[in-house]
C-alpha cells in the first residue's frame, strides 16, 4: 500500500460508486413490487363491487396489502365504511 492509496481511501466516493449504490436501491425496490401477485388490483375491484351492492363507498375506501413471511402470507383488507 502506497502513501497515495492511504489518502485515496479517505476521499469522497466517486460518482460511479454513488450511482451504483443508488441503482442497487432502485433495483431492490422494484423487486419487492414484483413479488406482489398480479391479481390484487382485480381482487380489490371485485371486493369494491360486492360492497357497493350494500353500501355506497369509493375506490379509495378499500386498501389491500399482502405481507409475505417465510412461513405464510397474510392478506390484509381495510374497508372504510361511511357512518349512517
Jmol script that loads the backbone (N, CA, C; Angstrom):
load data "model"
ATOM      1  N   UNK A   1       0.845  -1.175   0.000  1.00  0.00           N
ATOM      2  CA  UNK A   1       0.000   0.000   0.000  1.00  0.00           C
ATOM      3  C   UNK A   1       0.886   1.231   0.000  1.00  0.00           C
ATOM      4  N   UNK A   2       0.696   2.061  -1.013  1.00  0.00           N
ATOM      5  CA  UNK A   2       1.485   3.270  -1.130  1.00  0.00           C
ATOM      6  C   UNK A   2       0.884   4.401  -0.346  1.00  0.00           C
ATOM      7  N   UNK A   3       1.629   5.459  -0.224  1.00  0.00           N
ATOM      8  CA  UNK A   3       1.162   6.610   0.530  1.00  0.00           C
ATOM      9  C   UNK A   3      -0.053   7.258  -0.137  1.00  0.00           C
ATOM     10  N   UNK A   4      -0.109   7.217  -1.465  1.00  0.00           N
ATOM     11  CA  UNK A   4      -1.244   7.816  -2.163  1.00  0.00           C
ATOM     12  C   UNK A   4      -2.524   6.989  -1.961  1.00  0.00           C
ATOM     13  N   UNK A   5      -2.379   5.671  -1.804  1.00  0.00           N
ATOM     14  CA  UNK A   5      -3.549   4.826  -1.545  1.00  0.00           C
ATOM     15  C   UNK A   5      -4.179   5.176  -0.199  1.00  0.00           C
ATOM     16  N   UNK A   6      -3.365   5.544   0.762  1.00  0.00           N
ATOM     17  CA  UNK A   6      -3.876   5.914   2.076  1.00  0.00           C
ATOM     18  C   UNK A   6      -4.774   7.150   1.978  1.00  0.00           C
ATOM     19  N   UNK A   7      -4.336   8.145   1.220  1.00  0.00           N
ATOM     20  CA  UNK A   7      -5.132   9.357   1.059  1.00  0.00           C
ATOM     21  C   UNK A   7      -6.341   9.136   0.169  1.00  0.00           C
ATOM     22  N   UNK A   8      -6.221   8.264  -0.799  1.00  0.00           N
ATOM     23  CA  UNK A   8      -7.308   8.000  -1.730  1.00  0.00           C
ATOM     24  C   UNK A   8      -8.488   7.318  -1.030  1.00  0.00           C
ATOM     25  N   UNK A   9      -8.222   6.446  -0.069  1.00  0.00           N
ATOM     26  CA  UNK A   9      -9.294   5.726   0.608  1.00  0.00           C
ATOM     27  C   UNK A   9     -10.150   6.650   1.471  1.00  0.00           C
ATOM     28  N   UNK A  10      -9.598   7.786   1.896  1.00  0.00           N
ATOM     29  CA  UNK A  10     -10.357   8.711   2.738  1.00  0.00           C
ATOM     30  C   UNK A  10     -11.072   9.766   1.901  1.00  0.00           C
ATOM     31  N   UNK A  11     -10.877   9.749   0.601  1.00  0.00           N
ATOM     32  CA  UNK A  11     -11.545  10.715  -0.264  1.00  0.00           C
ATOM     33  C   UNK A  11     -13.027  10.362  -0.384  1.00  0.00           C
ATOM     34  N   UNK A  12     -13.795  11.301  -0.850  1.00  0.00           N
ATOM     35  CA  UNK A  12     -15.219  11.058  -1.034  1.00  0.00           C
ATOM     36  C   UNK A  12     -15.423  10.011  -2.126  1.00  0.00           C
ATOM     37  N   UNK A  13     -16.528   9.249  -2.028  1.00  0.00           N
ATOM     38  CA  UNK A  13     -16.761   8.209  -3.030  1.00  0.00           C
ATOM     39  C   UNK A  13     -16.954   8.816  -4.414  1.00  0.00           C
ATOM     40  N   UNK A  14     -16.557   8.061  -5.411  1.00  0.00           N
ATOM     41  CA  UNK A  14     -16.674   8.560  -6.778  1.00  0.00           C
ATOM     42  C   UNK A  14     -18.137   8.592  -7.187  1.00  0.00           C
ATOM     43  N   UNK A  15     -18.414   9.370  -8.208  1.00  0.00           N
ATOM     44  CA  UNK A  15     -19.798   9.461  -8.676  1.00  0.00           C
ATOM     45  C   UNK A  15     -20.274   8.124  -9.216  1.00  0.00           C
ATOM     46  N   UNK A  16     -19.361   7.310  -9.731  1.00  0.00           N
ATOM     47  CA  UNK A  16     -19.734   5.987 -10.234  1.00  0.00           C
ATOM     48  C   UNK A  16     -20.191   5.085  -9.098  1.00  0.00           C
ATOM     49  N   UNK A  17     -19.506   5.115  -7.968  1.00  0.00           N
ATOM     50  CA  UNK A  17     -19.915   4.266  -6.848  1.00  0.00           C
ATOM     51  C   UNK A  17     -21.225   4.754  -6.228  1.00  0.00           C
ATOM     52  N   UNK A  18     -21.436   6.064  -6.202  1.00  0.00           N
ATOM     53  CA  UNK A  18     -22.696   6.603  -5.696  1.00  0.00           C
ATOM     54  C   UNK A  18     -23.839   6.190  -6.618  1.00  0.00           C
ATOM     55  N   UNK A  19     -23.608   6.286  -7.935  1.00  0.00           N
ATOM     56  CA  UNK A  19     -24.633   5.882  -8.894  1.00  0.00           C
ATOM     57  C   UNK A  19     -24.931   4.390  -8.779  1.00  0.00           C
ATOM     58  N   UNK A  20     -23.902   3.591  -8.559  1.00  0.00           N
ATOM     59  CA  UNK A  20     -24.088   2.142  -8.401  1.00  0.00           C
ATOM     60  C   UNK A  20     -24.929   1.847  -7.159  1.00  0.00           C
ATOM     61  N   UNK A  21     -24.646   2.521  -6.054  1.00  0.00           N
ATOM     62  CA  UNK A  21     -25.418   2.323  -4.825  1.00  0.00           C
ATOM     63  C   UNK A  21     -26.878   2.719  -5.023  1.00  0.00           C
ATOM     64  N   UNK A  22     -27.097   3.825  -5.694  1.00  0.00           N
ATOM     65  CA  UNK A  22     -28.470   4.268  -5.943  1.00  0.00           C
ATOM     66  C   UNK A  22     -29.215   3.283  -6.840  1.00  0.00           C
ATOM     67  N   UNK A  23     -28.533   2.774  -7.851  1.00  0.00           N
ATOM     68  CA  UNK A  23     -29.144   1.801  -8.751  1.00  0.00           C
ATOM     69  C   UNK A  23     -29.505   0.518  -8.016  1.00  0.00           C
ATOM     70  N   UNK A  24     -28.658   0.092  -7.094  1.00  0.00           N
ATOM     71  CA  UNK A  24     -28.957  -1.114  -6.313  1.00  0.00           C
ATOM     72  C   UNK A  24     -30.201  -0.900  -5.447  1.00  0.00           C
ATOM     73  N   UNK A  25     -30.372   0.291  -4.902  1.00  0.00           N
ATOM     74  CA  UNK A  25     -31.563   0.592  -4.101  1.00  0.00           C
ATOM     75  C   UNK A  25     -32.809   0.561  -4.976  1.00  0.00           C
ATOM     76  N   UNK A  26     -32.729   1.141  -6.159  1.00  0.00           N
ATOM     77  CA  UNK A  26     -33.876   1.155  -7.070  1.00  0.00           C
ATOM     78  C   UNK A  26     -34.240  -0.256  -7.503  1.00  0.00           C
ATOM     79  N   UNK A  27     -33.236  -1.071  -7.834  1.00  0.00           N
ATOM     80  CA  UNK A  27     -33.494  -2.449  -8.254  1.00  0.00           C
ATOM     81  C   UNK A  27     -34.125  -3.244  -7.122  1.00  0.00           C
ATOM     82  N   UNK A  28     -33.652  -3.082  -5.907  1.00  0.00           N
ATOM     83  CA  UNK A  28     -34.228  -3.788  -4.764  1.00  0.00           C
ATOM     84  C   UNK A  28     -35.675  -3.363  -4.547  1.00  0.00           C
ATOM     85  N   UNK A  29     -35.966  -2.083  -4.706  1.00  0.00           N
ATOM     86  CA  UNK A  29     -37.333  -1.584  -4.544  1.00  0.00           C
ATOM     87  C   UNK A  29     -38.250  -2.179  -5.608  1.00  0.00           C
ATOM     88  N   UNK A  30     -37.788  -2.243  -6.855  1.00  0.00           N
ATOM     89  CA  UNK A  30     -38.602  -2.800  -7.934  1.00  0.00           C
ATOM     90  C   UNK A  30     -38.832  -4.298  -7.738  1.00  0.00           C
ATOM     91  N   UNK A  31     -37.863  -4.997  -7.188  1.00  0.00           N
ATOM     92  CA  UNK A  31     -38.038  -6.434  -6.931  1.00  0.00           C
ATOM     93  C   UNK A  31     -39.128  -6.691  -5.908  1.00  0.00           C
ATOM     94  N   UNK A  32     -39.225  -5.836  -4.903  1.00  0.00           N
ATOM     95  CA  UNK A  32     -40.282  -6.031  -3.908  1.00  0.00           C
ATOM     96  C   UNK A  32     -41.651  -5.797  -4.519  1.00  0.00           C
ATOM     97  N   UNK A  33     -41.750  -4.888  -5.471  1.00  0.00           N
ATOM     98  CA  UNK A  33     -43.019  -4.667  -6.156  1.00  0.00           C
ATOM     99  C   UNK A  33     -43.407  -5.894  -6.977  1.00  0.00           C
ATOM    100  N   UNK A  34     -42.427  -6.534  -7.598  1.00  0.00           N
ATOM    101  CA  UNK A  34     -42.695  -7.677  -8.459  1.00  0.00           C
ATOM    102  C   UNK A  34     -43.163  -8.889  -7.684  1.00  0.00           C
ATOM    103  N   UNK A  35     -42.841  -8.979  -6.410  1.00  0.00           N
ATOM    104  CA  UNK A  35     -43.210 -10.139  -5.621  1.00  0.00           C
ATOM    105  C   UNK A  35     -44.693 -10.141  -5.276  1.00  0.00           C
ATOM    106  N   UNK A  36     -45.368  -9.025  -5.428  1.00  0.00           N
ATOM    107  CA  UNK A  36     -46.791  -8.990  -5.146  1.00  0.00           C
ATOM    108  C   UNK A  36     -47.538  -9.625  -6.309  1.00  0.00           C
ATOM    109  N   UNK A  37     -48.571 -10.385  -6.016  1.00  0.00           N
ATOM    110  CA  UNK A  37     -49.332 -11.034  -7.075  1.00  0.00           C
ATOM    111  C   UNK A  37     -50.041 -10.026  -7.976  1.00  0.00           C
ATOM    112  N   UNK A  38     -50.231 -10.409  -9.223  1.00  0.00           N
ATOM    113  CA  UNK A  38     -50.891  -9.532 -10.185  1.00  0.00           C
ATOM    114  C   UNK A  38     -52.392  -9.446  -9.954  1.00  0.00           C
ATOM    115  N   UNK A  39     -52.952 -10.372  -9.206  1.00  0.00           N
ATOM    116  CA  UNK A  39     -54.399 -10.401  -9.028  1.00  0.00           C
ATOM    117  C   UNK A  39     -54.905  -9.430  -7.965  1.00  0.00           C
ATOM    118  N   UNK A  40     -54.046  -8.793  -7.215  1.00  0.00           N
ATOM    119  CA  UNK A  40     -54.507  -7.905  -6.141  1.00  0.00           C
ATOM    120  C   UNK A  40     -55.357  -6.737  -6.641  1.00  0.00           C
ATOM    121  N   UNK A  41     -54.987  -6.024  -7.698  1.00  0.00           N
ATOM    122  CA  UNK A  41     -55.866  -4.934  -8.155  1.00  0.00           C
ATOM    123  C   UNK A  41     -57.243  -5.440  -8.610  1.00  0.00           C
ATOM    124  N   UNK A  42     -57.277  -6.579  -9.286  1.00  0.00           N
ATOM    125  CA  UNK A  42     -58.550  -7.144  -9.714  1.00  0.00           C
ATOM    126  C   UNK A  42     -59.386  -7.578  -8.506  1.00  0.00           C
ATOM    127  N   UNK A  43     -58.729  -8.195  -7.521  1.00  0.00           N
ATOM    128  CA  UNK A  43     -59.435  -8.609  -6.315  1.00  0.00           C
ATOM    129  C   UNK A  43     -60.006  -7.395  -5.587  1.00  0.00           C
ATOM    130  N   UNK A  44     -59.239  -6.326  -5.519  1.00  0.00           N
ATOM    131  CA  UNK A  44     -59.706  -5.115  -4.859  1.00  0.00           C
ATOM    132  C   UNK A  44     -60.944  -4.570  -5.561  1.00  0.00           C
ATOM    133  N   UNK A  45     -60.946  -4.549  -6.879  1.00  0.00           N
ATOM    134  CA  UNK A  45     -62.103  -4.047  -7.616  1.00  0.00           C
ATOM    135  C   UNK A  45     -63.322  -4.933  -7.403  1.00  0.00           C
ATOM    136  N   UNK A  46     -63.137  -6.241  -7.371  1.00  0.00           N
ATOM    137  CA  UNK A  46     -64.252  -7.153  -7.140  1.00  0.00           C
ATOM    138  C   UNK A  46     -64.828  -6.980  -5.729  1.00  0.00           C
ATOM    139  N   UNK A  47     -63.969  -6.774  -4.757  1.00  0.00           N
ATOM    140  CA  UNK A  47     -64.436  -6.541  -3.380  1.00  0.00           C
ATOM    141  C   UNK A  47     -65.231  -5.237  -3.314  1.00  0.00           C
ATOM    142  N   UNK A  48     -64.750  -4.212  -3.982  1.00  0.00           N
ATOM    143  CA  UNK A  48     -65.465  -2.934  -4.019  1.00  0.00           C
ATOM    144  C   UNK A  48     -66.844  -3.121  -4.646  1.00  0.00           C
ATOM    145  N   UNK A  49     -66.917  -3.886  -5.742  1.00  0.00           N
ATOM    146  CA  UNK A  49     -68.197  -4.115  -6.410  1.00  0.00           C
ATOM    147  C   UNK A  49     -69.190  -4.836  -5.497  1.00  0.00           C
ATOM    148  N   UNK A  50     -68.710  -5.818  -4.737  1.00  0.00           N
ATOM    149  CA  UNK A  50     -69.597  -6.552  -3.831  1.00  0.00           C
ATOM    150  C   UNK A  50     -70.086  -5.648  -2.704  1.00  0.00           C
ATOM    151  N   UNK A  51     -69.198  -4.860  -2.123  1.00  0.00           N
ATOM    152  CA  UNK A  51     -69.583  -3.980  -1.017  1.00  0.00           C
ATOM    153  C   UNK A  51     -70.558  -2.910  -1.509  1.00  0.00           C
ATOM    154  N   UNK A  52     -70.381  -2.443  -2.745  1.00  0.00           N
ATOM    155  CA  UNK A  52     -71.266  -1.410  -3.297  1.00  0.00           C
ATOM    156  C   UNK A  52     -72.697  -1.905  -3.489  1.00  0.00           C
ATOM    157  N   UNK A  53     -72.908  -3.201  -3.492  1.00  0.00           N
ATOM    158  CA  UNK A  53     -74.273  -3.720  -3.570  1.00  0.00           C
ATOM    159  C   UNK A  53     -75.056  -3.347  -2.310  1.00  0.00           C
ATOM    160  N   UNK A  54     -74.346  -3.138  -1.218  1.00  0.00           N
ATOM    161  CA  UNK A  54     -74.989  -2.896   0.073  1.00  0.00           C
ATOM    162  C   UNK A  54     -74.739  -1.493   0.625  1.00  0.00           C
ATOM    163  N   UNK A  55     -73.565  -0.930   0.346  1.00  0.00           N
ATOM    164  CA  UNK A  55     -73.180   0.363   0.909  1.00  0.00           C
ATOM    165  C   UNK A  55     -72.451   1.152  -0.171  1.00  0.00           C
ATOM    166  N   UNK A  56     -72.705   2.456  -0.232  1.00  0.00           N
ATOM    167  CA  UNK A  56     -72.018   3.303  -1.203  1.00  0.00           C
ATOM    168  C   UNK A  56     -70.629   3.672  -0.669  1.00  0.00           C
ATOM    169  N   UNK A  57     -69.590   3.189  -1.352  1.00  0.00           N
ATOM    170  CA  UNK A  57     -68.201   3.508  -0.983  1.00  0.00           C
ATOM    171  C   UNK A  57     -67.438   3.899  -2.230  1.00  0.00           C
ATOM    172  N   UNK A  58     -66.312   4.563  -2.032  1.00  0.00           N
ATOM    173  CA  UNK A  58     -65.428   4.921  -3.136  1.00  0.00           C
ATOM    174  C   UNK A  58     -64.294   3.925  -3.264  1.00  0.00           C
ATOM    175  N   UNK A  59     -63.614   3.960  -4.382  1.00  0.00           N
ATOM    176  CA  UNK A  59     -62.490   3.045  -4.618  1.00  0.00           C
ATOM    177  C   UNK A  59     -61.373   3.247  -3.608  1.00  0.00           C
ATOM    178  N   UNK A  60     -61.215   4.474  -3.129  1.00  0.00           N
ATOM    179  CA  UNK A  60     -60.149   4.766  -2.168  1.00  0.00           C
ATOM    180  C   UNK A  60     -60.475   4.272  -0.765  1.00  0.00           C
ATOM    181  N   UNK A  61     -61.700   3.793  -0.561  1.00  0.00           N
ATOM    182  CA  UNK A  61     -62.113   3.311   0.760  1.00  0.00           C
ATOM    183  C   UNK A  61     -61.702   1.870   1.038  1.00  0.00           C
ATOM    184  N   UNK A  62     -61.099   1.206   0.058  1.00  0.00           N
ATOM    185  CA  UNK A  62     -60.666  -0.182   0.237  1.00  0.00           C
ATOM    186  C   UNK A  62     -59.168  -0.257  -0.036  1.00  0.00           C
ATOM    187  N   UNK A  63     -58.424  -0.754   0.945  1.00  0.00           N
ATOM    188  CA  UNK A  63     -56.982  -0.968   0.782  1.00  0.00           C
ATOM    189  C   UNK A  63     -56.682  -2.439   1.021  1.00  0.00           C
ATOM    190  N   UNK A  64     -55.883  -3.009   0.130  1.00  0.00           N
ATOM    191  CA  UNK A  64     -55.470  -4.401   0.251  1.00  0.00           C
ATOM    192  C   UNK A  64     -53.956  -4.441   0.311  1.00  0.00           C
ATOM    193  N   UNK A  65     -53.434  -5.234   1.248  1.00  0.00           N
ATOM    194  CA  UNK A  65     -51.986  -5.374   1.391  1.00  0.00           C
ATOM    195  C   UNK A  65     -51.664  -6.834   1.616  1.00  0.00           C
ATOM    196  N   UNK A  66     -50.624  -7.315   0.960  1.00  0.00           N
ATOM    197  CA  UNK A  66     -50.184  -8.691   1.118  1.00  0.00           C
ATOM    198  C   UNK A  66     -48.811  -8.685   1.765  1.00  0.00           C
ATOM    199  N   UNK A  67     -48.691  -9.331   2.920  1.00  0.00           N
ATOM    200  CA  UNK A  67     -47.414  -9.443   3.629  1.00  0.00           C
ATOM    201  C   UNK A  67     -46.944 -10.889   3.558  1.00  0.00           C
ATOM    202  N   UNK A  68     -45.742 -11.090   3.047  1.00  0.00           N
ATOM    203  CA  UNK A  68     -45.179 -12.430   2.932  1.00  0.00           C
ATOM    204  C   UNK A  68     -44.102 -12.641   3.982  1.00  0.00           C
ATOM    205  N   UNK A  69     -44.178 -13.772   4.666  1.00  0.00           N
ATOM    206  CA  UNK A  69     -43.113 -14.187   5.566  1.00  0.00           C
ATOM    207  C   UNK A  69     -42.625 -15.535   5.068  1.00  0.00           C
ATOM    208  N   UNK A  70     -41.669 -16.094   5.749  1.00  0.00           N
ATOM    209  CA  UNK A  70     -41.129 -17.384   5.333  1.00  0.00           C
ATOM    210  C   UNK A  70     -42.165 -18.490   5.452  1.00  0.00           C
ATOM    211  N   UNK A  71     -43.028 -18.396   6.443  1.00  0.00           N
ATOM    212  CA  UNK A  71     -43.959 -19.485   6.721  1.00  0.00           C
ATOM    213  C   UNK A  71     -45.338 -19.292   6.095  1.00  0.00           C
ATOM    214  N   UNK A  72     -45.771 -18.035   5.914  1.00  0.00           N
ATOM    215  CA  UNK A  72     -47.126 -17.833   5.405  1.00  0.00           C
ATOM    216  C   UNK A  72     -47.250 -16.454   4.755  1.00  0.00           C
ATOM    217  N   UNK A  73     -48.386 -16.249   4.108  1.00  0.00           N
ATOM    218  CA  UNK A  73     -48.738 -14.961   3.532  1.00  0.00           C
ATOM    219  C   UNK A  73     -49.992 -14.459   4.237  1.00  0.00           C
ATOM    220  N   UNK A  74     -50.012 -13.158   4.516  1.00  0.00           N
ATOM    221  CA  UNK A  74     -51.147 -12.558   5.204  1.00  0.00           C
ATOM    222  C   UNK A  74     -51.746 -11.504   4.283  1.00  0.00           C
ATOM    223  N   UNK A  75     -53.039 -11.669   3.993  1.00  0.00           N
ATOM    224  CA  UNK A  75     -53.762 -10.705   3.189  1.00  0.00           C
ATOM    225  C   UNK A  75     -54.547  -9.807   4.132  1.00  0.00           C
ATOM    226  N   UNK A  76     -54.245  -8.509   4.098  1.00  0.00           N
ATOM    227  CA  UNK A  76     -54.910  -7.548   4.981  1.00  0.00           C
ATOM    228  C   UNK A  76     -55.851  -6.708   4.141  1.00  0.00           C
ATOM    229  N   UNK A  77     -57.091  -6.626   4.580  1.00  0.00           N
ATOM    230  CA  UNK A  77     -58.121  -5.878   3.877  1.00  0.00           C
ATOM    231  C   UNK A  77     -58.691  -4.827   4.812  1.00  0.00           C
ATOM    232  N   UNK A  78     -58.613  -3.562   4.423  1.00  0.00           N
ATOM    233  CA  UNK A  78     -59.155  -2.469   5.223  1.00  0.00           C
ATOM    234  C   UNK A  78     -60.237  -1.770   4.405  1.00  0.00           C
ATOM    235  N   UNK A  79     -61.448  -1.753   4.949  1.00  0.00           N
ATOM    236  CA  UNK A  79     -62.573  -1.104   4.291  1.00  0.00           C
ATOM    237  C   UNK A  79     -63.087  -0.004   5.211  1.00  0.00           C
ATOM    238  N   UNK A  80     -63.158   1.204   4.691  1.00  0.00           N
ATOM    239  CA  UNK A  80     -63.698   2.324   5.447  1.00  0.00           C
ATOM    240  C   UNK A  80     -65.150   2.505   5.030  1.00  0.00           C
ATOM    241  N   UNK A  81     -66.055   2.218   5.952  1.00  0.00           N
ATOM    242  CA  UNK A  81     -67.478   2.318   5.670  1.00  0.00           C
ATOM    243  C   UNK A  81     -67.989   3.675   6.121  1.00  0.00           C
ATOM    244  N   UNK A  82     -68.943   4.244   5.388  1.00  0.00           N
ATOM    245  CA  UNK A  82     -69.500   5.538   5.793  1.00  0.00           C
ATOM    246  C   UNK A  82     -70.355   5.403   7.043  1.00  0.00           C
ATOM    247  N   UNK A  83     -70.380   6.452   7.834  1.00  0.00           N
ATOM    248  CA  UNK A  83     -71.225   6.455   9.041  1.00  0.00           C
ATOM    249  C   UNK A  83     -72.651   6.789   8.629  1.00  0.00           C
ATOM    250  N   UNK A  84     -73.593   5.968   9.102  1.00  0.00           N
ATOM    251  CA  UNK A  84     -75.004   6.213   8.756  1.00  0.00           C
ATOM    252  C   UNK A  84     -75.865   6.162   9.970  1.00  0.00           C
TER     253      UNK A  84
END
end "model"
wireframe off; spacefill off
backbone 0.3
color backbone group
